Amino acid sequence: MHTEKKRKKILGKRNVIIAGAICVVVAAFFYFGGNGDEKSAGIVVQRGNVVEEVSVTGKVVPSKNIDLAFEAGGRLSRVSATVGKKVVQGEILAQLENGDLLAQIAQAEATVKAQEARLQELKRGSRPEEVAVKETELKRARQDLENYYRAARDILNDSYAKSDDAVRAKLDEMFSDDDTPNPKLTFTTSNTQAGIDVVSMRYRAGSDLAAWREELRLIDESSSQVALSSALDSGKRHLSSIRDFLTRMLDAVDGATGITATTASTYKTSIYTARTNVNASFSTLSSQEQLIASQKITIERTENELALMRAGATSEQIAAQEAQIDQANANLLYYRTQYGKTLLRAPFSGTVTKTDKNAGDIVSMNVPIVSLIGSGNFEIEANIAESDIATVKVGNLGKATLDAYGKGVVFGVRVTQIDLSETVIEGIATYKTKLQFDEADERILPGLTADVDILTGEKKDVLFVPTRNIIIDDGTYFVKKINGEETEKIRVEIGLKGSDGRTEIVSGLSEGDVISEE
């Protein structure tokens, strides 16, 4: 019983199919002219519009879609992005801890201002007040040098006095005939060579002191700085010679014989005291020389500064200062760039679709933490087969319908991008193409299926014939033109081939000509 029902059901379907086929044949017969007279009337060449379109199916996608990550790693101090939040271009979505960079930026900005102020100062030149201050500074420096030289006279006299005391007073008991050409030790010494040396050195010490006294007698308040400098050098030589004499005297006393230990100890104490005084004098003279030398350098520097102030800045100085400003600005730009890497900004206005981190989390560089889609404009992505891509150009207009709203709702679109590289789908080479909607519409949502007709060509008020009636023979186009009772095969030049079954005739036919349908 079930088998019989199934057989009847199959037969019923077959009858429906046969009936449908008969209807199609009858309709075709009447459409193309079911009688011989109408068929022989042929097709009249006329004017009209020829339209070429490429039809594709695609998907609605956001015009912009991006995953955002930091260029540098660190700890998140703030995350303001939340899923579904509408953001505007440039808005901060997340931020890393960056207090140290803010401090460095402030310091770099201050450096730039200081260098710019220095440049303005160079260009302006020195004010009279500044020149006067520098002149006073130079005058004071010269006076200080004069004071150092005056003090040198006193130091030299004091050094002579201490040296004279060291040789004549402190060593008086150790020599007889002190200031004669033949001084003698008042004790014998086991250090024979030291005994010989100190006798001759005592004579030279006396001569040095006499010569030194004569040199100092020539030094007074009117003496030049050159003479005073020479006296300082000479004084150091005299002190050095006397110090060597005192050191050698210790060697002689260490080997003294014929005197008591107490006497020997007294002699050593006197020598030590004398040598300490001489060493102190030598240090004082050396320090005074250093003060004078340092003050001369100060005067020279101040004189140069004053000369520059009076002459004004040179072009080289201005160029050098401008280079300093460039360097300071580059340093500031570097820190600002590093600071910018701690801020995650929206590159365009849109909606946040995903966030992965919270404040306090450690993030690594180039790891996405926020996803964003653009708002307002959507586009259609479609893959166009290689057989059609040659006719499609950026800027072509089209019409799109969305399956969600049916064929009655039409949206204007425009081709905005065609990939140069192919995408193979099921063995067929295709090229990804993007089309942007002409207007924002709240009904347009990402993910919707879209059917698009792209207008790739259009000719208005041109001659046309049905494409099916054109004969192609060895690359040449022909039609069969009816002349009375005869049919003639003539060559034609075609133009645009329409997707509506029409083909433009450029030459070979005239309006009103009749061609055969065969």
C-alpha positions as CSV (number, residue, x, y, z in Angstrom):
1,M,0.0,0.0,0.0
2,H,2.8,2.3,0.8
3,T,4.5,1.4,-2.4
4,E,1.4,2.3,-4.4
5,K,1.2,5.7,-2.7
6,K,4.8,6.3,-3.4
7,R,4.4,5.4,-7.1
8,K,1.4,7.7,-7.5
9,K,3.3,10.5,-5.9
10,I,6.2,10.1,-8.3
11,L,3.8,10.0,-11.3
12,G,2.1,13.1,-10.0
13,K,5.4,14.9,-10.0
14,R,6.2,13.6,-13.5
15,N,2.9,14.9,-14.8
16,V,3.6,18.3,-13.2
17,I,7.0,18.5,-14.9
18,I,5.6,17.5,-18.3
19,A,2.8,20.0,-18.1
20,G,5.3,22.7,-17.1
21,A,7.5,21.9,-20.1
22,I,4.6,22.1,-22.5
23,C,3.7,25.6,-21.1
24,V,7.3,26.8,-21.6
25,V,7.3,25.6,-25.2
26,V,4.0,27.2,-26.0
27,A,5.1,30.5,-24.3
28,A,8.3,30.5,-26.3
29,F,6.4,29.9,-29.5
30,F,4.1,32.8,-29.0
31,Y,6.9,35.1,-27.7
32,F,9.1,34.6,-30.7
33,G,6.1,34.8,-33.1
34,G,4.3,31.6,-33.6
35,N,3.5,32.1,-37.3
36,G,5.7,32.2,-40.3
37,D,4.7,35.7,-41.4
38,E,5.9,37.4,-38.1
39,K,9.1,35.4,-38.2
40,S,9.9,36.4,-41.7
41,A,9.3,40.1,-40.7
42,G,12.6,39.9,-38.9
43,I,14.0,42.4,-36.3
44,V,14.1,46.1,-37.0
45,V,17.3,47.9,-36.1
46,Q,16.4,50.8,-33.8
47,R,17.9,53.2,-31.3
48,G,18.0,52.9,-27.6
49,N,20.2,52.4,-24.5
50,V,22.8,49.6,-24.1
51,V,23.8,48.8,-20.5
52,E,26.7,46.6,-19.4
53,E,26.6,45.3,-15.8
54,V,28.5,42.8,-13.7
55,S,26.4,41.0,-11.1
56,V,28.1,39.6,-7.9
57,T,27.3,38.5,-4.4
58,G,29.2,39.7,-1.4
59,K,29.1,40.5,2.3
60,V,28.6,43.7,4.2
61,V,31.7,44.5,6.3
62,P,32.8,47.6,8.3
63,S,34.8,50.0,6.2
64,K,37.4,49.9,9.0
65,N,38.3,47.1,11.4
66,I,41.4,47.0,13.5
67,D,43.0,45.3,16.5
68,L,45.0,47.8,18.6
69,A,48.2,47.1,20.6
70,F,50.9,49.2,22.3
71,E,54.2,49.7,20.6
72,A,55.9,49.3,24.0
73,G,55.3,47.0,27.0
74,G,54.4,48.1,30.5
75,R,51.8,48.3,33.2
76,L,48.3,49.6,32.4
77,S,47.4,52.6,34.4
78,R,44.0,53.2,32.7
79,V,41.6,51.4,30.4
80,S,38.7,53.5,29.2
81,A,37.5,51.3,26.4
82,T,34.5,49.0,27.0
83,V,32.7,46.7,24.6
84,G,30.0,48.6,22.7
85,K,31.4,52.1,23.6
86,K,31.3,54.6,20.8
87,V,34.6,56.4,20.4
88,V,35.9,59.3,18.2
89,Q,39.1,59.5,16.3
90,G,42.1,60.3,18.6
91,E,40.3,59.3,21.9
92,I,42.5,57.5,24.4
93,L,41.3,53.9,24.9
94,A,44.1,52.7,27.2
95,Q,47.2,54.1,28.9
96,L,50.5,52.8,30.3
97,E,52.2,54.2,33.4
98,N,54.3,57.1,32.0
99,G,55.1,59.5,34.9
100,D,58.9,59.2,34.2
101,L,58.4,60.3,30.6
102,L,56.3,63.3,31.6
103,A,59.2,64.5,33.8
104,Q,61.6,64.0,30.9
105,I,59.4,65.9,28.6
106,A,59.1,68.8,31.1
107,Q,62.9,68.9,31.4
108,A,63.4,68.8,27.6
109,E,60.9,71.6,27.1
110,A,62.8,73.7,29.7
111,T,66.1,73.0,27.8
112,V,64.5,74.1,24.5
113,K,63.3,77.4,26.1
114,A,66.8,78.0,27.6
115,Q,68.5,77.5,24.3
116,E,66.0,79.7,22.5
117,A,66.6,82.4,25.0
118,R,70.3,82.1,24.5
119,L,69.9,82.5,20.8
120,Q,67.8,85.6,21.2
121,E,70.5,87.0,23.5
122,L,73.1,86.4,20.9
123,K,71.1,88.0,18.2
124,R,70.2,91.0,20.4
125,G,73.8,91.6,21.5
126,S,74.9,92.8,24.9
127,R,73.2,95.7,26.6
128,P,75.3,98.6,27.9
129,E,74.5,97.5,31.4
130,E,75.9,94.0,30.8
131,V,79.1,95.5,29.2
132,A,79.5,97.8,32.3
133,V,79.1,94.8,34.6
134,K,81.7,92.8,32.7
135,E,84.1,95.8,32.7
136,T,83.7,96.1,36.5
137,E,84.4,92.3,36.7
138,L,87.6,92.7,34.7
139,K,88.7,95.7,36.8
140,R,88.2,93.7,40.0
141,A,90.1,90.7,38.6
142,R,93.1,92.9,37.7
143,Q,93.0,94.5,41.2
144,D,93.0,91.0,42.7
145,L,96.1,90.1,40.7
146,E,97.8,93.2,41.9
147,N,97.0,92.3,45.5
148,Y,98.4,88.8,45.0
149,Y,101.7,90.4,43.7
150,R,101.8,92.8,46.7
151,A,101.3,89.9,49.1
152,A,104.1,88.1,47.3
153,R,106.6,90.7,48.5
154,D,105.6,90.1,52.1
155,I,105.8,86.3,51.6
156,L,109.3,86.5,50.1
157,N,110.6,88.6,53.0
158,D,109.0,86.2,55.5
159,S,110.6,83.3,53.6
160,Y,114.0,84.9,53.7
161,A,113.7,85.6,57.4
162,K,112.8,82.0,58.2
163,S,115.6,80.7,55.9
164,D,118.1,83.1,57.6
165,D,117.0,81.9,61.0
166,A,117.3,78.3,59.9
167,V,120.8,78.6,58.7
168,R,122.3,81.1,61.1
169,A,120.3,80.8,64.3
170,K,119.2,77.1,64.4
171,L,122.6,75.8,63.2
172,D,124.8,78.3,65.0
173,E,126.1,75.9,67.6
174,M,127.0,73.3,65.0
175,F,129.5,75.5,63.1
176,S,132.4,77.8,63.9
177,D,133.6,80.4,61.5
178,D,130.0,80.3,60.1
179,D,130.1,83.2,57.6
180,T,133.7,82.7,56.4
181,P,134.8,80.8,53.4
182,N,136.0,78.0,55.7
183,P,133.2,77.1,58.1
184,K,133.9,74.1,60.4
185,L,131.7,71.6,62.3
186,T,131.9,71.8,66.0
187,F,131.6,68.0,66.3
188,T,133.0,65.1,64.5
189,T,130.9,62.6,62.5
190,S,131.3,59.0,61.5
191,N,129.6,59.9,58.2
192,T,132.7,61.4,56.6
193,Q,131.0,62.3,53.3
194,A,128.1,64.0,55.1
195,G,130.6,66.0,57.1
196,I,132.4,67.2,54.0
197,D,129.1,68.0,52.2
198,V,127.6,70.1,55.0
199,V,130.7,72.3,55.3
200,S,130.6,73.2,51.6
201,M,126.8,73.5,51.7
202,R,127.0,75.9,54.7
203,Y,129.2,78.2,52.8
204,R,126.9,78.1,49.8
205,A,123.9,78.7,52.1
206,G,125.5,81.8,53.4
207,S,126.2,83.0,49.9
208,D,122.6,82.2,48.8
209,L,121.2,84.2,51.8
210,A,123.4,87.2,50.9
211,A,122.4,87.1,47.3
212,W,118.7,86.6,48.2
213,R,118.9,89.6,50.6
214,E,120.2,91.8,47.7
215,E,117.5,90.6,45.4
216,L,114.8,91.5,47.9
217,R,116.3,94.9,48.5
218,L,115.6,95.7,44.9
219,I,111.9,94.7,45.3
220,D,109.5,97.5,46.3
221,E,105.9,98.8,45.6
222,S,107.0,100.1,42.2
223,S,108.3,96.7,41.0
224,S,106.7,95.3,38.0
225,Q,104.7,92.0,38.0
226,V,107.4,90.5,35.8
227,A,110.1,91.4,38.4
228,L,107.9,90.0,41.2
229,S,107.3,86.7,39.3
230,S,111.0,86.4,38.8
231,A,111.6,87.0,42.5
232,L,109.1,84.2,43.4
233,D,111.0,81.8,41.2
234,S,114.3,82.8,42.7
235,G,113.0,82.5,46.2
236,K,111.8,78.9,45.5
237,R,115.3,78.1,44.3
238,H,117.0,79.5,47.4
239,L,114.5,77.7,49.7
240,S,115.1,74.4,47.8
241,S,118.9,74.8,48.2
242,I,118.6,75.5,52.0
243,R,116.2,72.6,52.4
244,D,118.7,70.2,50.9
245,F,121.4,71.6,53.2
246,L,119.2,71.0,56.3
247,T,118.4,67.4,55.1
248,R,122.1,66.7,54.7
249,M,122.8,68.2,58.2
250,L,120.6,65.5,59.7
251,D,122.8,62.8,58.1
252,A,125.8,64.4,59.7
253,V,124.3,64.7,63.1
254,D,123.1,61.1,63.0
255,G,126.7,60.1,62.8
256,A,127.9,62.7,65.4
257,T,130.7,61.7,67.8
258,G,132.3,63.6,70.7
259,I,129.0,65.0,71.8
260,T,126.5,63.8,74.3
261,A,123.2,62.2,73.2
262,T,121.4,65.2,74.7
263,T,123.3,67.6,72.6
264,A,122.8,65.4,69.5
265,S,119.0,65.4,70.2
266,T,119.0,69.2,70.6
267,Y,120.8,69.6,67.3
268,K,118.2,67.4,65.5
269,T,115.3,69.3,67.0
270,S,116.7,72.5,65.8
271,I,117.3,71.1,62.3
272,Y,113.8,69.6,62.2
273,T,112.3,73.0,63.2
274,A,114.4,74.8,60.7
275,R,113.4,72.4,57.9
276,T,109.7,72.6,58.8
277,N,109.8,76.4,58.6
278,V,111.6,76.3,55.2
279,N,109.2,73.7,53.8
280,A,106.2,75.9,54.9
281,S,107.8,78.9,53.2
282,F,108.3,76.9,50.0
283,S,104.6,75.8,50.1
284,T,103.4,79.4,50.7
285,L,105.5,80.7,47.8
286,S,104.2,77.9,45.5
287,S,100.6,78.6,46.5
288,Q,101.0,82.3,45.8
289,E,102.4,81.5,42.3
290,Q,99.4,79.3,41.6
291,L,97.0,82.1,42.8
292,I,98.7,84.5,40.4
293,A,98.6,82.1,37.5
294,S,94.9,81.3,38.1
295,Q,94.1,85.0,38.4
296,K,95.9,85.7,35.1
297,I,93.7,83.0,33.4
298,T,90.6,84.6,34.9
299,I,91.6,88.0,33.6
300,E,92.3,86.6,30.1
301,R,88.9,84.9,30.1
302,T,87.1,88.0,31.3
303,E,88.9,90.2,28.7
304,N,87.8,87.7,25.9
305,E,84.2,87.8,27.2
306,L,84.2,91.6,27.2
307,A,85.6,91.7,23.7
308,L,82.9,89.4,22.5
309,M,80.2,91.4,24.2
310,R,81.5,94.6,22.5
311,A,81.9,92.9,19.1
312,G,78.5,91.1,19.2
313,A,77.9,87.5,18.2
314,T,79.3,86.1,14.9
315,S,77.3,84.2,12.3
316,E,79.2,81.1,13.4
317,Q,78.1,81.5,17.0
318,I,74.5,82.1,16.0
319,A,74.6,79.0,13.7
320,A,76.1,76.9,16.5
321,Q,73.3,78.1,18.9
322,E,70.7,77.3,16.3
323,A,72.2,73.8,16.1
324,Q,71.8,73.5,19.9
325,I,68.2,74.4,19.6
326,D,67.7,71.7,16.9
327,Q,69.3,69.2,19.2
328,A,67.2,70.2,22.1
329,N,64.0,70.0,19.9
330,A,65.1,66.5,18.7
331,N,65.5,65.4,22.3
332,L,62.1,66.8,23.1
333,L,60.5,65.1,20.1
334,Y,62.1,61.8,21.2
335,Y,60.5,61.9,24.6
336,R,57.2,63.0,23.2
337,T,57.3,60.0,20.8
338,Q,58.1,57.7,23.6
339,Y,55.2,59.2,25.6
340,G,52.9,58.7,22.6
341,K,53.7,55.0,22.7
342,T,52.2,54.7,26.1
343,L,48.8,56.0,24.9
344,L,46.5,53.7,22.8
345,R,44.3,56.1,20.7
346,A,41.4,55.3,18.4
347,P,42.7,55.7,14.8
348,F,39.2,56.4,13.6
349,S,35.7,56.9,15.0
350,G,33.9,53.7,15.7
351,T,32.7,51.1,18.2
352,V,34.8,49.0,20.6
353,T,34.1,45.3,20.0
354,K,36.6,43.7,22.3
355,T,38.8,44.5,25.3
356,D,41.2,42.0,26.9
357,K,43.0,43.8,29.8
358,N,42.3,45.9,32.9
359,A,44.2,48.6,34.8
360,G,47.2,47.1,36.6
361,D,47.8,44.4,34.1
362,I,51.2,44.0,32.5
363,V,51.0,44.1,28.7
364,S,53.6,43.2,26.1
365,M,54.3,45.2,23.0
366,N,52.3,44.4,19.8
367,V,49.8,42.2,21.7
368,P,46.2,43.4,20.8
369,I,44.1,44.5,23.8
370,V,41.3,46.5,22.1
371,S,39.4,45.8,18.9
372,L,37.6,48.5,17.0
373,I,35.2,48.7,14.0
374,G,34.5,51.9,12.1
375,S,31.1,53.6,12.4
376,G,29.0,55.2,9.7
377,N,30.3,53.9,6.4
378,F,30.0,50.2,5.6
379,E,31.2,48.5,2.5
380,I,30.6,45.3,0.5
381,E,33.4,42.8,-0.1
382,A,32.8,40.6,-3.2
383,N,35.0,38.3,-5.3
384,I,34.7,39.0,-9.0
385,A,35.7,36.3,-11.5
386,E,38.5,36.9,-13.9
387,S,36.1,36.8,-16.8
388,D,34.4,40.0,-15.5
389,I,37.1,41.9,-13.7
390,A,38.5,43.5,-16.8
391,T,35.4,45.6,-17.2
392,V,35.2,46.7,-13.5
393,K,37.0,49.9,-12.6
394,V,37.4,51.9,-9.4
395,G,34.7,54.5,-9.4
396,N,32.1,52.4,-11.1
397,L,28.6,52.9,-9.7
398,G,26.2,50.1,-8.8
399,K,23.0,49.1,-7.0
400,A,22.9,46.6,-4.2
401,T,20.1,44.8,-2.5
402,L,20.4,43.0,0.9
403,D,18.8,39.6,1.4
404,A,17.5,40.8,4.7
405,Y,15.3,43.4,3.1
406,G,14.4,41.9,-0.2
407,K,14.8,43.2,-3.8
408,G,12.6,46.2,-3.2
409,V,15.1,48.0,-1.1
410,V,18.0,49.3,-3.2
411,F,21.2,50.9,-2.0
412,G,23.6,52.9,-4.1
413,V,27.2,51.8,-4.1
414,R,30.5,52.6,-5.7
415,V,33.6,50.5,-6.4
416,T,36.5,51.8,-4.2
417,Q,39.2,49.1,-4.3
418,I,40.2,46.1,-6.5
419,D,43.0,43.8,-5.2
420,L,45.8,43.3,-7.7
421,S,46.5,39.8,-6.5
422,E,44.1,36.9,-7.3
423,T,42.1,34.8,-4.8
424,V,41.4,31.3,-6.0
425,I,38.0,30.1,-5.0
426,E,37.0,26.5,-6.0
427,G,39.6,26.5,-8.7
428,I,38.5,29.9,-10.2
429,A,40.6,33.0,-10.1
430,T,38.8,35.9,-8.5
431,Y,39.7,39.4,-7.4
432,K,38.5,40.8,-4.1
433,T,36.6,44.1,-4.7
434,K,35.3,46.6,-2.2
435,L,32.2,48.7,-2.8
436,Q,31.2,51.5,-0.5
437,F,27.6,52.5,0.3
438,D,26.7,56.0,-1.0
439,E,24.9,56.9,2.2
440,A,24.9,55.8,5.8
441,D,21.8,53.8,6.7
442,E,21.0,52.3,10.0
443,R,19.6,49.2,8.2
444,I,23.0,48.3,6.9
445,L,24.7,45.9,9.3
446,P,27.9,43.9,9.1
447,G,27.5,40.3,7.9
448,L,24.5,40.8,5.7
449,T,24.5,39.2,2.2
450,A,24.4,41.6,-0.7
451,D,23.6,41.2,-4.4
452,V,25.3,43.9,-6.4
453,D,24.9,45.0,-10.1
454,I,27.9,47.0,-11.0
455,L,27.4,49.4,-14.0
456,T,30.5,48.9,-16.1
457,G,29.3,50.6,-19.3
458,E,26.4,52.5,-20.8
459,K,25.7,53.9,-24.2
460,K,22.5,56.1,-24.8
461,D,20.6,56.6,-28.0
462,V,22.7,54.2,-30.1
463,L,21.8,51.6,-32.7
464,F,21.5,48.1,-31.3
465,V,20.5,44.6,-32.2
466,P,19.9,41.5,-30.1
467,T,23.3,40.0,-29.3
468,R,22.0,36.5,-30.2
469,N,21.5,37.6,-33.8
470,I,25.1,38.6,-34.4
471,I,27.3,36.0,-36.2
472,I,31.0,35.7,-35.4
473,D,33.1,34.3,-38.2
474,D,36.9,34.1,-37.7
475,G,36.9,37.1,-35.4
476,T,34.6,39.2,-37.7
477,Y,31.0,40.1,-36.8
478,F,28.1,39.7,-39.3
479,V,24.3,39.9,-39.4
480,K,21.8,38.7,-42.0
481,K,20.1,41.8,-43.4
482,I,16.7,41.3,-45.1
483,N,16.3,43.1,-48.5
484,G,12.8,42.3,-49.7
485,E,12.6,38.6,-50.4
486,E,16.4,38.2,-50.1
487,T,18.7,37.9,-47.1
488,E,22.2,39.3,-47.3
489,K,25.1,38.6,-44.9
490,I,26.8,41.9,-44.2
491,R,29.8,42.8,-41.9
492,V,29.1,45.1,-38.9
493,E,31.3,46.8,-36.3
494,I,30.1,46.4,-32.8
495,G,30.5,48.6,-29.7
496,L,29.3,47.9,-26.2
497,K,27.9,44.5,-25.4
498,G,25.1,44.9,-22.9
499,S,24.2,42.6,-20.2
500,D,20.6,43.1,-21.2
501,G,21.0,41.1,-24.5
502,R,21.6,44.2,-26.6
503,T,24.8,45.0,-28.6
504,E,25.7,48.4,-30.0
505,I,26.2,48.6,-33.8
506,V,28.8,51.2,-34.7
507,S,28.7,50.7,-38.4
508,G,27.2,48.5,-41.1
509,L,23.5,49.0,-40.4
510,S,21.1,52.0,-40.3
511,E,18.1,52.7,-38.2
512,G,15.1,50.9,-39.7
513,D,17.1,48.1,-41.3
514,V,15.7,44.7,-40.8
515,I,17.8,41.7,-39.9
516,S,16.9,38.0,-39.8
517,E,16.4,36.3,-36.6
518,E,18.0,33.1,-37.9
